[in-house]
Amino acid sequence: MEIRPIFSALMRNKVSMILIGAQVALTLAILCNALFIIGQRLTHMNRPSGMNEADTFHFSSLVFAPGFNLATTLQADLALLRQLPGVAAATPINSVPLSGIGWRANVKLQPQQKTATARTVVYPVDVQGLNTHGAKLIAGRDFKPAEVIEFNAEKHLQPTVVIVSKALADTLFPDGDALGKQIYLKDDPPPATIIGIVERMQASWINDDTSIENATFIPALLIDSGNQSSYLVRTEPGHRDEVMKAVEQKLAQANTGRIIQEMRSMEQTRREAYAGDRAMAIILAVVVSALLAITALGIIGMASFWVAQRTKQIGTRRALGATRGDILRYFQTENFIITTLGLIVGGILAYAFSFWLIQHYQTPRLPWHYVPIGFLCLWLLGQLAVLGPALRATRVPPVVATRSL
Protein backbone atom coordinates (compact mmCIF):
# COMPACT_ATOMS: atom_id res chain seq x y z
CA MET A 1 0.00 0.00 0.00
CA GLU A 2 1.33 3.45 -0.97
CA ILE A 3 2.38 5.50 2.07
CA ARG A 4 2.48 8.89 0.31
CA PRO A 5 -1.27 9.15 -0.47
CA ILE A 6 -2.12 8.15 3.09
CA PHE A 7 0.31 10.72 4.48
CA SER A 8 -1.10 13.39 2.16
CA ALA A 9 -4.59 12.60 3.44
CA LEU A 10 -3.37 12.91 7.02
CA MET A 11 -1.92 16.35 6.33
CA ARG A 12 -5.46 17.53 5.59
CA ASN A 13 -6.33 16.61 9.19
CA LYS A 14 -3.28 18.11 10.89
CA VAL A 15 -4.92 18.99 14.19
CA SER A 16 -6.17 15.46 14.88
CA MET A 17 -2.87 13.95 13.79
CA ILE A 18 -0.86 16.32 16.01
CA LEU A 19 -3.08 15.72 19.04
CA ILE A 20 -2.90 11.93 18.77
CA GLY A 21 0.82 12.05 17.99
CA ALA A 22 1.47 14.25 21.04
CA GLN A 23 -0.55 11.90 23.20
CA VAL A 24 1.45 8.92 21.97
CA ALA A 25 4.73 10.81 22.55
CA LEU A 26 3.83 11.76 26.11
CA THR A 27 2.61 8.23 26.82
CA LEU A 28 5.89 6.72 25.62
CA ALA A 29 8.00 9.12 27.71
CA ILE A 30 6.04 8.36 30.87
CA LEU A 31 5.70 4.64 30.09
CA CYS A 32 9.44 4.03 29.68
CA ASN A 33 10.47 5.91 32.82
CA ALA A 34 7.60 4.54 34.90
CA LEU A 35 8.38 0.95 33.90
CA PHE A 36 12.04 1.54 34.72
CA ILE A 37 11.17 2.90 38.17
CA ILE A 38 8.74 0.03 38.78
CA GLY A 39 11.47 -2.44 37.81
CA GLN A 40 13.87 -0.75 40.22
CA ARG A 41 11.35 -0.91 43.06
CA LEU A 42 10.62 -4.59 42.41
CA THR A 43 14.33 -5.40 42.33
CA HIS A 44 14.76 -3.42 45.54
CA MET A 45 11.89 -5.27 47.23
CA ASN A 46 13.07 -8.72 46.19
CA ARG A 47 16.64 -8.46 47.46
CA PRO A 48 17.41 -11.52 49.62
CA SER A 49 18.03 -10.75 53.28
CA GLY A 50 20.21 -13.80 53.87
CA MET A 51 17.74 -15.08 56.47
CA ASN A 52 15.28 -17.92 56.64
CA GLU A 53 12.37 -15.48 56.59
CA ALA A 54 9.57 -18.02 56.18
CA ASP A 55 10.20 -19.72 59.54
CA THR A 56 11.52 -16.81 61.62
CA PHE A 57 9.92 -14.22 63.89
CA HIS A 58 11.14 -11.68 66.45
CA PHE A 59 9.65 -9.88 69.43
CA SER A 60 10.43 -7.72 72.43
CA SER A 61 9.63 -8.37 76.05
CA LEU A 62 9.05 -5.82 78.84
CA VAL A 63 9.20 -7.11 82.41
CA PHE A 64 7.83 -5.12 85.34
CA ALA A 65 8.90 -6.93 88.50
CA PRO A 66 10.86 -6.08 91.64
CA GLY A 67 14.46 -7.22 91.65
CA PHE A 68 14.52 -7.53 87.87
CA ASN A 69 17.86 -8.61 86.42
CA LEU A 70 18.20 -8.56 82.63
CA ALA A 71 21.12 -10.99 82.43
CA THR A 72 19.22 -13.59 84.44
CA THR A 73 16.03 -12.96 82.46
CA LEU A 74 17.85 -13.40 79.15
CA GLN A 75 19.19 -16.79 80.13
CA ALA A 76 15.84 -17.94 81.54
CA ASP A 77 13.93 -16.78 78.46
CA LEU A 78 16.38 -18.45 76.09
CA ALA A 79 16.14 -21.72 77.99
CA LEU A 80 12.34 -21.57 77.81
CA LEU A 81 12.27 -20.65 74.12
CA ARG A 82 14.71 -23.34 73.04
CA GLN A 83 12.82 -26.15 74.70
CA LEU A 84 9.44 -25.26 73.17
CA PRO A 85 8.14 -27.78 70.59
CA GLY A 86 8.72 -26.56 67.05
CA VAL A 87 11.58 -24.18 67.95
CA ALA A 88 14.78 -24.82 65.99
CA ALA A 89 16.92 -22.03 67.46
CA ALA A 90 16.64 -18.76 69.39
CA THR A 91 18.99 -15.87 70.10
CA PRO A 92 18.89 -12.48 71.83
CA ILE A 93 19.08 -9.56 69.42
CA ASN A 94 19.12 -5.79 69.26
CA SER A 95 17.81 -5.63 65.68
CA VAL A 96 17.19 -7.70 62.57
CA PRO A 97 17.58 -7.09 58.82
CA LEU A 98 14.90 -4.84 57.28
CA SER A 99 13.85 -3.49 60.69
CA GLY A 100 15.14 0.06 60.21
CA ILE A 101 16.89 0.12 63.60
CA GLY A 102 20.23 -1.13 64.82
CA TRP A 103 23.88 -0.30 65.33
CA ARG A 104 26.30 0.96 62.72
CA ALA A 105 30.06 0.87 62.95
CA ASN A 106 32.97 2.17 60.93
CA VAL A 107 35.31 -0.68 60.04
CA LYS A 108 39.01 0.15 59.87
CA LEU A 109 42.05 -1.93 59.09
CA GLN A 110 44.45 0.05 61.27
CA PRO A 111 44.00 1.68 64.70
CA GLN A 112 43.38 5.44 64.57
CA GLN A 113 42.72 5.20 60.84
CA LYS A 114 41.18 8.53 59.83
CA THR A 115 38.82 7.29 57.13
CA ALA A 116 36.82 4.11 57.56
CA THR A 117 37.37 1.35 55.02
CA ALA A 118 33.69 0.33 55.17
CA ARG A 119 30.46 0.80 57.07
CA THR A 120 28.64 -2.14 58.64
CA VAL A 121 25.60 -3.01 60.69
CA VAL A 122 26.47 -4.80 63.92
CA TYR A 123 24.32 -7.70 65.16
CA PRO A 124 25.10 -8.88 68.73
CA VAL A 125 24.15 -12.58 69.09
CA ASP A 126 25.02 -15.63 71.13
CA VAL A 127 26.17 -19.07 69.98
CA GLN A 128 22.86 -19.75 68.22
CA GLY A 129 22.86 -16.45 66.37
CA LEU A 130 23.85 -17.69 62.91
CA ASN A 131 21.63 -20.74 63.16
CA THR A 132 18.64 -18.65 64.21
CA HIS A 133 19.11 -16.17 61.38
CA GLY A 134 19.46 -19.01 58.91
CA ALA A 135 22.77 -17.56 57.74
CA LYS A 136 24.95 -19.81 55.60
CA LEU A 137 28.52 -20.03 56.89
CA ILE A 138 30.78 -20.36 53.85
CA ALA A 139 34.15 -20.06 55.55
CA GLY A 140 35.56 -20.36 59.05
CA ARG A 141 33.62 -21.31 62.18
CA ASP A 142 30.79 -20.21 64.44
CA PHE A 143 31.15 -18.56 67.86
CA LYS A 144 32.06 -20.64 70.91
CA PRO A 145 30.21 -20.22 74.25
CA ALA A 146 33.35 -18.86 75.93
CA GLU A 147 33.54 -16.05 73.35
CA VAL A 148 30.10 -14.62 74.18
CA ILE A 149 30.52 -11.65 76.53
CA GLU A 150 28.09 -9.54 78.50
CA PHE A 151 28.30 -5.80 78.11
CA ASN A 152 26.50 -2.60 78.98
CA ALA A 153 26.56 0.92 77.64
CA GLU A 154 29.21 1.99 80.14
CA LYS A 155 31.52 -0.83 79.06
CA HIS A 156 33.69 -0.27 76.01
CA LEU A 157 32.60 -3.13 73.75
CA GLN A 158 35.62 -4.54 71.96
CA PRO A 159 34.87 -8.03 70.61
CA THR A 160 37.93 -10.12 69.95
CA VAL A 161 36.26 -12.23 67.27
CA VAL A 162 33.63 -11.42 64.63
CA ILE A 163 31.80 -13.09 61.77
CA VAL A 164 31.20 -10.93 58.68
CA SER A 165 29.17 -11.14 55.50
CA LYS A 166 30.92 -11.96 52.25
CA ALA A 167 30.10 -8.51 50.88
CA LEU A 168 31.91 -6.86 53.79
CA ALA A 169 34.80 -9.32 53.60
CA ASP A 170 35.26 -8.58 49.89
CA THR A 171 35.15 -4.83 50.54
CA LEU A 172 37.75 -5.02 53.28
CA PHE A 173 39.97 -7.61 51.62
CA PRO A 174 39.42 -7.68 47.84
CA ASP A 175 41.97 -10.47 47.43
CA GLY A 176 39.60 -12.87 49.15
CA ASP A 177 41.77 -13.58 52.19
CA ALA A 178 39.59 -12.03 54.90
CA LEU A 179 39.44 -15.12 57.12
CA GLY A 180 41.84 -14.75 60.02
CA LYS A 181 42.49 -11.06 59.34
CA GLN A 182 42.03 -8.38 62.00
CA ILE A 183 39.75 -5.35 61.84
CA TYR A 184 38.90 -2.47 64.16
CA LEU A 185 35.32 -1.57 65.09
CA LYS A 186 36.75 1.02 67.48
CA ASP A 187 39.72 3.32 67.11
CA ASP A 188 41.61 1.67 69.94
CA PRO A 189 43.07 -1.85 70.21
CA PRO A 190 42.47 -4.71 70.62
CA PRO A 191 41.41 -5.63 67.09
CA ALA A 192 38.77 -8.21 66.25
CA THR A 193 39.71 -11.31 64.28
CA ILE A 194 37.43 -12.50 61.48
CA ILE A 195 36.72 -16.14 62.34
CA GLY A 196 33.85 -16.74 59.90
CA ILE A 197 32.18 -15.48 56.74
CA VAL A 198 28.49 -15.87 55.92
CA GLU A 199 27.23 -15.90 52.36
CA ARG A 200 24.81 -12.99 52.78
CA MET A 201 23.18 -10.87 55.47
CA GLN A 202 21.31 -7.68 54.79
CA ALA A 203 21.62 -4.56 56.90
CA SER A 204 18.78 -3.08 58.93
CA TRP A 205 18.34 -0.09 56.64
CA ILE A 206 16.89 -0.93 53.25
CA ASN A 207 17.89 2.37 51.62
CA ASP A 208 21.57 2.16 52.58
CA ASP A 209 22.48 0.86 49.12
CA THR A 210 26.23 1.38 49.46
CA SER A 211 26.49 -1.02 52.41
CA ILE A 212 23.22 -2.94 52.24
CA GLU A 213 24.96 -6.33 52.63
CA ASN A 214 27.74 -5.25 54.98
CA ALA A 215 26.94 -7.10 58.20
CA THR A 216 29.00 -8.06 61.25
CA PHE A 217 27.98 -10.54 63.95
CA ILE A 218 29.60 -10.08 67.36
CA PRO A 219 29.35 -12.57 70.30
CA ALA A 220 27.76 -10.31 72.90
CA LEU A 221 24.71 -9.95 75.16
CA LEU A 222 23.42 -6.46 75.98
CA ILE A 223 22.46 -6.45 79.66
CA ASP A 224 21.64 -2.80 80.37
CA SER A 225 18.65 -2.11 78.12
CA GLY A 226 16.39 -1.44 81.09
CA ASN A 227 13.57 -3.93 81.45
CA GLN A 228 13.43 -4.79 77.74
CA SER A 229 14.86 -7.78 75.94
CA SER A 230 14.48 -8.80 72.30
CA TYR A 231 14.67 -12.23 70.70
CA LEU A 232 14.79 -13.86 67.30
CA VAL A 233 13.26 -17.33 66.96
CA ARG A 234 13.51 -19.78 64.05
CA THR A 235 11.00 -22.61 63.98
CA GLU A 236 10.80 -25.91 62.22
CA PRO A 237 9.28 -25.48 58.73
CA GLY A 238 5.53 -24.88 58.85
CA HIS A 239 5.34 -24.31 62.63
CA ARG A 240 6.00 -20.57 62.84
CA ASP A 241 2.47 -19.33 63.54
CA GLU A 242 1.70 -21.92 66.22
CA VAL A 243 5.06 -21.31 67.90
CA MET A 244 4.41 -17.55 67.94
CA LYS A 245 1.19 -18.16 69.90
CA ALA A 246 2.92 -20.61 72.26
CA VAL A 247 5.80 -18.21 72.94
CA GLU A 248 3.50 -15.41 73.97
CA GLN A 249 1.54 -17.72 76.26
CA LYS A 250 4.53 -19.45 77.87
CA LEU A 251 6.52 -16.26 78.51
CA ALA A 252 3.49 -14.60 80.06
CA GLN A 253 3.01 -17.59 82.35
CA ALA A 254 6.69 -17.55 83.33
CA ASN A 255 6.42 -13.92 84.44
CA THR A 256 3.01 -12.36 85.03
CA GLY A 257 4.56 -8.90 84.99
CA ARG A 258 5.68 -9.31 81.39
CA ILE A 259 4.35 -7.56 78.29
CA ILE A 260 5.11 -9.06 74.88
CA GLN A 261 5.25 -6.43 72.17
CA GLU A 262 6.12 -6.06 68.50
CA MET A 263 5.90 -9.77 67.71
CA ARG A 264 6.38 -9.98 63.97
CA SER A 265 7.31 -12.62 61.45
CA MET A 266 10.19 -11.73 59.18
CA GLU A 267 7.77 -11.85 56.26
CA GLN A 268 5.70 -9.13 57.98
CA THR A 269 8.86 -7.15 58.68
CA ARG A 270 9.73 -7.32 54.98
CA ARG A 271 6.23 -6.17 53.98
CA GLU A 272 6.41 -3.21 56.35
CA ALA A 273 9.95 -2.30 55.30
CA TYR A 274 9.08 -2.19 51.62
CA ALA A 275 5.58 -0.73 51.97
CA GLY A 276 6.72 2.54 50.39
CA ASP A 277 8.34 0.79 47.42
CA ARG A 278 5.24 -1.36 46.94
CA ALA A 279 2.95 1.67 47.06
CA MET A 280 5.08 3.52 44.53
CA ALA A 281 5.08 0.54 42.15
CA ILE A 282 1.30 0.16 42.43
CA ILE A 283 0.65 3.88 41.90
CA LEU A 284 2.92 4.00 38.85
CA ALA A 285 1.32 0.85 37.44
CA VAL A 286 -2.14 2.41 37.83
CA VAL A 287 -0.97 5.66 36.22
CA VAL A 288 0.61 3.79 33.29
CA SER A 289 -2.49 1.65 32.81
CA ALA A 290 -4.76 4.70 32.87
CA LEU A 291 -2.50 6.54 30.43
CA LEU A 292 -2.47 3.59 28.02
CA ALA A 293 -6.26 3.34 28.26
CA ILE A 294 -6.67 7.06 27.55
CA THR A 295 -4.31 6.82 24.58
CA ALA A 296 -6.21 3.82 23.20
CA LEU A 297 -9.53 5.66 23.61
CA GLY A 298 -8.07 8.67 21.83
CA ILE A 299 -7.04 6.52 18.88
CA ILE A 300 -10.44 4.80 18.82
CA GLY A 301 -12.24 8.15 18.92
CA MET A 302 -10.11 9.61 16.15
CA ALA A 303 -10.46 6.55 13.93
CA SER A 304 -14.21 6.35 14.52
CA PHE A 305 -14.60 10.03 13.60
CA TRP A 306 -12.60 9.57 10.41
CA VAL A 307 -14.62 6.51 9.43
CA ALA A 308 -17.83 8.50 9.88
CA GLN A 309 -16.40 11.40 7.87
CA ARG A 310 -15.20 9.17 5.05
CA THR A 311 -18.19 6.87 4.62
CA LYS A 312 -18.86 8.03 1.06
CA GLN A 313 -15.14 7.86 0.19
CA ILE A 314 -14.94 4.31 1.54
CA GLY A 315 -18.04 3.32 -0.45
CA THR A 316 -16.51 4.79 -3.61
CA ARG A 317 -13.32 2.81 -3.09
CA ARG A 318 -15.36 -0.34 -2.56
CA ALA A 319 -17.32 0.39 -5.77
CA LEU A 320 -14.01 0.77 -7.63
CA GLY A 321 -12.86 -2.67 -6.51
CA ALA A 322 -11.17 -2.17 -3.14
CA THR A 323 -11.55 -5.21 -0.93
CA ARG A 324 -12.34 -5.22 2.76
CA GLY A 325 -8.71 -6.10 3.41
CA ASP A 326 -7.63 -2.98 1.49
CA ILE A 327 -9.84 -0.78 3.67
CA LEU A 328 -8.58 -2.43 6.85
CA ARG A 329 -4.93 -2.01 5.85
CA TYR A 330 -5.54 1.64 4.96
CA PHE A 331 -6.68 2.58 8.46
CA GLN A 332 -4.04 0.42 10.14
CA THR A 333 -1.30 2.00 8.01
CA GLU A 334 -2.68 5.46 8.75
CA ASN A 335 -2.55 4.73 12.48
CA PHE A 336 0.95 3.26 12.15
CA ILE A 337 2.20 6.48 10.56
CA ILE A 338 0.70 8.69 13.28
CA THR A 339 1.95 6.41 16.04
CA THR A 340 5.46 6.25 14.58
CA LEU A 341 5.75 10.03 14.33
CA GLY A 342 4.60 10.33 17.93
CA LEU A 343 6.99 7.63 19.08
CA ILE A 344 9.98 9.37 17.53
CA VAL A 345 9.20 12.49 19.53
CA GLY A 346 8.35 10.34 22.57
CA GLY A 347 11.72 8.61 22.45
CA ILE A 348 13.45 11.97 22.74
CA LEU A 349 11.13 13.00 25.57
CA ALA A 350 11.78 9.70 27.40
CA TYR A 351 15.51 10.37 27.60
CA ALA A 352 14.93 14.03 28.45
CA PHE A 353 12.65 13.00 31.30
CA SER A 354 15.24 10.47 32.47
CA PHE A 355 17.92 13.19 32.47
CA TRP A 356 15.63 15.41 34.55
CA LEU A 357 15.13 12.60 37.08
CA ILE A 358 18.91 12.09 37.26
CA GLN A 359 19.48 15.78 37.93
CA HIS A 360 16.80 16.13 40.62
CA TYR A 361 16.51 12.68 42.23
CA GLN A 362 19.85 10.98 41.45
CA THR A 363 18.10 8.06 39.74
CA PRO A 364 20.07 5.77 37.40
CA ARG A 365 20.07 6.50 33.68
CA LEU A 366 17.23 4.99 31.67
CA PRO A 367 18.56 1.82 29.96
CA TRP A 368 18.40 2.02 26.17
CA HIS A 369 16.22 -1.07 25.72
CA TYR A 370 13.20 0.48 27.46
CA VAL A 371 12.48 2.78 24.50
CA PRO A 372 12.36 -0.01 21.85
CA ILE A 373 10.12 -2.01 24.18
CA GLY A 374 7.89 1.05 24.55
CA PHE A 375 7.80 1.41 20.76
CA LEU A 376 6.57 -2.17 20.36
CA CYS A 377 3.95 -1.80 23.10
CA LEU A 378 2.48 1.39 21.65
CA TRP A 379 2.59 0.11 18.08
CA LEU A 380 0.62 -2.91 19.24
CA LEU A 381 -1.74 -0.73 21.28
CA GLY A 382 -2.36 1.53 18.29
CA GLN A 383 -3.12 -1.36 15.97
CA LEU A 384 -5.48 -2.96 18.46
CA ALA A 385 -7.23 0.36 19.18
CA VAL A 386 -7.83 1.15 15.50
CA LEU A 387 -8.98 -2.37 14.69
CA GLY A 388 -12.61 -1.83 15.79
CA PRO A 389 -13.23 1.35 13.74
CA ALA A 390 -11.30 -0.14 10.80
CA LEU A 391 -13.49 -3.26 10.81
CA ARG A 392 -16.60 -1.04 10.80
CA ALA A 393 -15.16 0.74 7.80
CA THR A 394 -14.78 -2.56 5.94
CA ARG A 395 -18.52 -3.13 6.32
CA VAL A 396 -19.44 0.04 4.39
CA PRO A 397 -21.23 -1.24 1.21
CA PRO A 398 -20.30 0.08 -2.27
CA VAL A 399 -23.86 1.35 -2.75
CA VAL A 400 -23.13 4.18 -0.29
CA ALA A 401 -21.18 5.91 -3.08
CA THR A 402 -24.39 6.40 -5.13
CA ARG A 403 -26.82 7.55 -2.45
CA SER A 404 -26.22 11.25 -3.01
CA LEU A 405 -26.51 11.02 -6.79
HELIX and SHEET records of a PDB file:
HELIX    1   1 ILE A    3  MET A   11  1                                   9    
HELIX    2   2 LYS A   14  MET A   45  1                                  32    
HELIX    3   3 GLU A   53  ASP A   55  5                                   3    
HELIX    4   4 LEU A   70  GLN A   83  1                                  14    
HELIX    5   5 GLY A  129  HIS A  133  1                                   5    
HELIX    6   6 PRO A  145  GLU A  147  5                                   3    
HELIX    7   7 LYS A  166  LEU A  172  1                                   7    
HELIX    8   8 ASP A  209  SER A  211  5                                   3    
HELIX    9   9 ARG A  240  ALA A  254  1                                  15    
HELIX   10  10 MET A  266  ALA A  273  1                                   8    
HELIX   11  11 ALA A  275  GLN A  309  1                                  35    
HELIX   12  12 THR A  311  ALA A  319  1                                   9    
HELIX   13  13 ARG A  324  TYR A  361  1                                  38    
HELIX   14  14 TYR A  370  THR A  394  1                                  25    
HELIX   15  15 PRO A  398  THR A  402  5                                   5    
SHEET    1   A 4 VAL A  87  PRO A  92  0                                        
SHEET    2   A 4 GLN A 228  THR A 235 -1                                        
SHEET    3   A 4 THR A  56  VAL A  63 -1                                        
SHEET    4   A 4 ARG A 258  SER A 265 -1                                        
SHEET    1   B 4 TRP A 103  VAL A 107  0                                        
SHEET    2   B 4 ALA A 118  VAL A 125 -1                                        
SHEET    3   B 4 ALA A 215  LEU A 222  1                                        
SHEET    4   B 4 ILE A 149  PHE A 151  1                                        
SHEET    1   C 6 TRP A 103  VAL A 107  0                                        
SHEET    2   C 6 ALA A 118  VAL A 125 -1                                        
SHEET    3   C 6 ALA A 215  LEU A 222  1                                        
SHEET    4   C 6 VAL A 161  SER A 165 -1                                        
SHEET    5   C 6 ALA A 192  VAL A 198  1                                        
SHEET    6   C 6 LEU A 137  GLY A 140 -1                                        
SHEET    1   D 6 TRP A 103  VAL A 107  0                                        
SHEET    2   D 6 ALA A 118  VAL A 125 -1                                        
SHEET    3   D 6 ALA A 215  LEU A 222  1                                        
SHEET    4   D 6 VAL A 161  SER A 165 -1                                        
SHEET    5   D 6 ALA A 192  VAL A 198  1                                        
SHEET    6   D 6 GLN A 182  ILE A 183 -1                                        
END                                                                             
